[in-house]
Amino acid sequence: DFNAYADNCVSLLATTGGSSSCSPDADIAVELKRVLDQLQPQSHRVSACSPRELVNSLSRKSQWMASRAEQDAQELFQMVSSTLQAMMRESDASLFNSEFLANNAPIENSIISTASQPGSSRTESSTGRRSSRRSSTAAACRMPQFANPLLGMAASRIACVKCGYTAAIRHFTFDNLSLSVPRVRNTTVEECLSLYTVIDQLDDFKCRYCTVVATLARTKADAQKAEAALAELDASSKRATRLRATVDVLADQQRQLEQALANNPEAELEGIQLASPPPGSSTKQTMIARTPKILVLHLSRSVFLPTGSAVKNTAHVRLQPLLDISPFTTTGHMNTGASKPISGPDMSASNATMLGLDSHAQARRNNCLYRLSAVVFHAGAHDSGHYYAYRRVPPVATSSEDSGALQSSAETGRWFLLSDTETSEVSIDTVFGAGTGYMLFYERL
């Protein structure tokens, strides 16, 4: 999928032409595609290749790539990914690319669940034709033909603990997830994902609903004071006239505030100065809403000490051939309670169990099952060291692969070490026995 995506980026350069085909971004795309082609299985023995031109292209875009010092692997990944994505956005935005517009349907807006009022504790279904499938349907979008296989979508929710108000669940795209590694001796990828999707407690959040409530209370108090003062005045006096106008304005503001609380607290309240209540407690959670074809996980190993210095977290993260991310993805229904996760367990999973489907088969149906394809490791301390990688070369593909063969197929294939000029075949035990992974690359099954 990524090879096809890179190929499409290069093809679009020829289609659009102009100055964009001579830009540093274009050079990176062309040289990256050339390296990917050289890494494809060959029918005959070939000589060693060097990605020197790709490195030169990257150096022209960013000066830190020109340095001989060690650079961060995730920053390099981010640079390459964002470069290709920016090129695709420029192509998508071209209204004069009639061929592209003719061959690609427009992308539909992702579904954003509405805000919930305090006390409602309901769940929001993000679309009427929702099935029980997970992330692939949680934000139903028709992707363009040249979709980036690295792109997924996450859902984020903030809810007020005091009043229970939940703002609209917001969605954003990602091309990799940066996961904190717990400071323990041994852990798993699933535990790192749990930390990413945990419900966090916030103490400095200003709730919109509480703000409107406080503003309404202040407005009512001001109106009562004005009415009391008006009752003591001569109705024909100038001050009484001014107070009547003030009472009318406050009454209008009161109606606006009450309507906002009843319908949409996020609505713009023109002409009303909002109160500023003290920040309160809230919860925040992020979950995966749409799974990417290629899932990239960055295991953040930086630990910052009280002195301000940083050290490397050397926790052993156990790797397995298959990864089921179902527990970390949204379903078709969104919980709006502050103490509840965005989505609960997928009820279809229990139905699948009754039908005799194992968990891996169910996860695969829901686009949540991944196979480990490559791992980038880092040897050394926090500020120095060496990056090397293991890459899986799959066996010859069969016409079909049933659920019972998933585990065995994931454990087959040849693994190779890539370290500067060294390339050698290694055993699967060598790969899964090394627990200091830094970047993990998974392919969706």
Stockholm file with secondary structure:
# STOCKHOLM 1.0

chainA/1-445         DFNAYADNCVSLLATTGGSSSCSPDADIAVELKRVLDQLQPQSHRVSACSPRELVNSLSRKSQWMASRAEQDAQELFQMVSSTLQAMMRESDASLFNSEFLANNAPIENSIISTASQPGSSRTESSTGRRSSRRSSTAAACRMPQFANPLLGMAASRIACVKCGYTAAIRHFTFDNLSLSVPRVRNTTVEECLSLYTVIDQLDDFKCRYCTVVATLARTKADAQKAEAALAELDASSKRATRLRATVDVLADQQRQLEQALANNPEAELEGIQLASPPPGSSTKQTMIARTPKILVLHLSRSVFLPTGSAVKNTAHVRLQPLLDISPFTTTGHMNTGASKPISGPDMSASNATMLGLDSHAQARRNNCLYRLSAVVFHAGAHDSGHYYAYRRVPPVATSSEDSGALQSSAETGRWFLLSDTETSEVSIDTVFGAGTGYMLFYERL
#=GR chainA/1-445 SS CHHHHHHHHHHHHHHHCGGGGGSHHHHHHHHHHHHHHHHSCCSSCCCCCCCHHHHHHHHHHCGGGGSSSCCCHHHHHHHHHHHHHHHHHHHHTCTTCHHHHHHSCCCCCCCCCCCBCTTCCCEEESCTTCCSCCHHHHTCCCCCTTCCTTCEEEEEEEEETTTCCBCCCEEEEESCEEEECCSSSEEEHHHHHHHHHSCEEEEEECCHHHHHHHHHHHHHHHHHHHHHHHHTSCTTSHHHHHHHHHHHHHHHHHHHHHHHHHTCTTSCCTTCCCCCCCCEEEEEEEEEEECCSEEEEEEECEEECTTSCEEECCCEEECCSEEECGGGBCCSEEECCTTSCSSCCCHHHHHHHHTTCCHHHHHHHTTCEEEEEEEEEEESCSSSCEEEEEEEECCCCCSCCCGGGHHHHHHCSEEEEEETTEEEEECHHHHHHCCCEEEEEEEEC
#=GC SS_cons         CHHHHHHHHHHHHHHHCGGGGGSHHHHHHHHHHHHHHHHSCCSSCCCCCCCHHHHHHHHHHCGGGGSSSCCCHHHHHHHHHHHHHHHHHHHHTCTTCHHHHHHSCCCCCCCCCCCBCTTCCCEEESCTTCCSCCHHHHTCCCCCTTCCTTCEEEEEEEEETTTCCBCCCEEEEESCEEEECCSSSEEEHHHHHHHHHSCEEEEEECCHHHHHHHHHHHHHHHHHHHHHHHHTSCTTSHHHHHHHHHHHHHHHHHHHHHHHHHTCTTSCCTTCCCCCCCCEEEEEEEEEEECCSEEEEEEECEEECTTSCEEECCCEEECCSEEECGGGBCCSEEECCTTSCSSCCCHHHHHHHHTTCCHHHHHHHTTCEEEEEEEEEEESCSSSCEEEEEEEECCCCCSCCCGGGHHHHHHCSEEEEEETTEEEEECHHHHHHCCCEEEEEEEEC
//
